[in-house]
């Protein structure tokens, strides 16, 4: 969820942001997913025109199953520690 989107409307907001990021009028069926490697570009797009104090950063964690079956989440993409608005996702 981003910029005050309601939990029950986050899919609609995500589609709107994707349309804006990919410069599309509509998201085609089975459109490719955004890769973790593209998140720097997504951050820049979301922060475009915003004052630095309100910038959003995206932190990514990735799960890994250990030999004993335990799941441990590793930080895959970190961000500038000065950012206060942080979106954390797991992949």
KEKE-3310 file (N, C-alpha, C; in steps of 0.2 Angstrom, whole numbers, plus 5000, padded with zeros to 4 digits):
npx = (5004:5002:5005:4993:4983:4969:4968:4958:4958:4970:4975:4969:4975:4989:4988:4986:4997:5007:5003:5006:5020:5024:5020:5007:4990:4982:4983:4989:4981:4990:5002:5019:5028:5035:5053:5064:5076:5072:5067:5074:5071:5058:5056:5062:5053:5041:5045:5047:5046:5042:5045:5061:5060:5048:5051:5049:5056:5060:5062:5068:5064:5070:5064:5073:5074:5080:5091:5085:5071:5067:5062:5071:5072:5081:5089:5087:5087:5092:5091:5093:5097:5092:5079:5063:5050:5046:5043:5041:5044:5041:5048)
npy = (4994:5011:5029:5032:5023:5013:4997:4988:4993:4992:4984:4991:5003:4999:4995:5007:5014:5006:5007:5021:5020:5011:5018:5016:5014:5005:4990:4976:4959:4946:4953:4956:4954:4966:4967:4963:4970:4981:4990:5001:5010:5011:5017:5029:5034:5035:5044:5056:5073:5075:5082:5079:5075:5068:5057:5040:5024:5007:4992:4976:4959:4942:4925:4911:4893:4884:4869:4863:4865:4878:4894:4908:4926:4935:4951:4958:4970:4985:5002:5020:5025:5037:5039:5040:5036:5020:5006:4989:4974:4956:4944)
npz = (5000:4997:5000:5008:5003:5005:5013:5008:4995:4989:4978:4967:4968:4967:4953:4947:4950:4944:4930:4929:4931:4921:4910:4904:4897:4901:4911:4903:4902:4911:4912:4914:4930:4941:4943:4957:4954:4948:4957:4962:4952:4952:4965:4962:4953:4961:4970:4963:4961:4974:4990:4998:5011:5012:5004:4999:5003:4998:5005:5004:5009:5008:5009:5016:5017:5030:5033:5044:5042:5047:5043:5037:5035:5024:5022:5006:4998:5003:5010:5010:5026:5031:5026:5031:5027:5024:5014:5017:5009:5006:4996)
capx = (5000:5006:5002:4987:4979:4966:4969:4953:4958:4977:4976:4967:4981:4995:4987:4986:5005:5010:5001:5010:5027:5026:5017:5002:4983:4979:4988:4986:4981:4996:5008:5025:5029:5041:5058:5067:5081:5069:5064:5077:5068:5051:5057:5063:5046:5036:5047:5047:5042:5041:5051:5065:5057:5043:5052:5048:5061:5058:5066:5065:5067:5069:5065:5077:5072:5086:5090:5080:5065:5065:5062:5074:5071:5087:5088:5089:5088:5092:5089:5096:5094:5089:5072:5058:5044:5049:5039:5044:5040:5045:5047)
capy = (5000:5017:5035:5032:5019:5009:4990:4985:4995:4992:4982:4996:5008:4996:4995:5014:5016:5002:5011:5027:5018:5009:5023:5012:5016:5000:4985:4970:4953:4942:4958:4954:4957:4971:4963:4967:4974:4987:4994:5008:5014:5012:5022:5036:5036:5037:5050:5061:5079:5075:5084:5074:5073:5063:5051:5033:5019:5001:4987:4969:4953:4936:4920:4905:4888:4881:4862:4860:4867:4884:4899:4914:4931:4939:4957:4958:4976:4990:5008:5025:5025:5043:5039:5039:5032:5014:5001:4983:4968:4950:4940)
capz = (5000:4996:5000:5011:5000:5010:5013:5004:4988:4987:4971:4963:4969:4964:4946:4945:4950:4938:4924:4929:4930:4914:4905:4900:4898:4905:4912:4900:4906:4912:4912:4918:4936:4942:4946:4962:4952:4945:4962:4962:4947:4955:4970:4959:4950:4966:4974:4958:4962:4981:4994:5001:5018:5011:5000:5000:5001:4998:5008:5002:5012:5004:5014:5014:5021:5032:5033:5049:5040:5049:5037:5039:5030:5023:5018:4999:4996:5009:5008:5014:5033:5032:5024:5036:5024:5022:5012:5017:5006:5006:4990)
cpx = (5004:5002:4994:4981:4975:4967:4965:4954:4966:4979:4974:4973:4987:4994:4988:4994:5008:5009:5005:5017:5029:5023:5012:4995:4980:4984:4985:4986:4988:5002:5013:5025:5035:5046:5061:5073:5079:5067:5067:5073:5061:5051:5058:5057:5041:5038:5048:5043:5040:5047:5055:5063:5051:5044:5051:5054:5058:5063:5063:5069:5065:5069:5069:5075:5079:5085:5085:5073:5063:5066:5066:5074:5078:5085:5091:5091:5087:5091:5093:5093:5091:5082:5068:5052:5047:5043:5043:5040:5045:5043:5048)
cpy = (5006:5024:5035:5028:5014:5001:4987:4988:4995:4989:4987:5001:5005:4996:5002:5016:5012:5005:5017:5025:5016:5013:5019:5015:5011:4994:4979:4964:4949:4947:4955:4958:4962:4967:4967:4971:4981:4992:5000:5013:5016:5017:5029:5039:5039:5043:5056:5067:5080:5078:5079:5071:5068:5057:5044:5028:5012:4996:4980:4964:4947:4930:4914:4899:4885:4873:4859:4862:4874:4889:4906:4919:4935:4946:4957:4965:4981:4997:5013:5025:5032:5043:5037:5035:5026:5009:4994:4978:4962:4947:4933)
cpz = (5000:4997:5002:5007:5005:5008:5008:4996:4986:4980:4966:4962:4965:4956:4943:4945:4945:4931:4923:4927:4923:4908:4900:4901:4902:4906:4908:4904:4906:4910:4916:4925:4936:4946:4952:4960:4949:4951:4963:4957:4949:4961:4967:4956:4955:4970:4969:4960:4970:4985:4997:5007:5017:5006:5003:4999:5002:5000:5007:5006:5008:5009:5011:5019:5023:5032:5038:5048:5042:5043:5040:5034:5030:5020:5011:4996:5002:5006:5012:5021:5035:5030:5030:5034:5021:5020:5012:5014:5007:4999:4991)
residu = (UNK:UNK:UNK:UNK:UNK:UNK:UNK:UNK:UNK:UNK:UNK:UNK:UNK:UNK:UNK:UNK:UNK:UNK:UNK:UNK:UNK:UNK:UNK:UNK:UNK:UNK:UNK:UNK:UNK:UNK:UNK:UNK:UNK:UNK:UNK:UNK:UNK:UNK:UNK:UNK:UNK:UNK:UNK:UNK:UNK:UNK:UNK:UNK:UNK:UNK:UNK:UNK:UNK:UNK:UNK:UNK:UNK:UNK:UNK:UNK:UNK:UNK:UNK:UNK:UNK:UNK:UNK:UNK:UNK:UNK:UNK:UNK:UNK:UNK:UNK:UNK:UNK:UNK:UNK:UNK:UNK:UNK:UNK:UNK:UNK:UNK:UNK:UNK:UNK:UNK:UNK)
# end
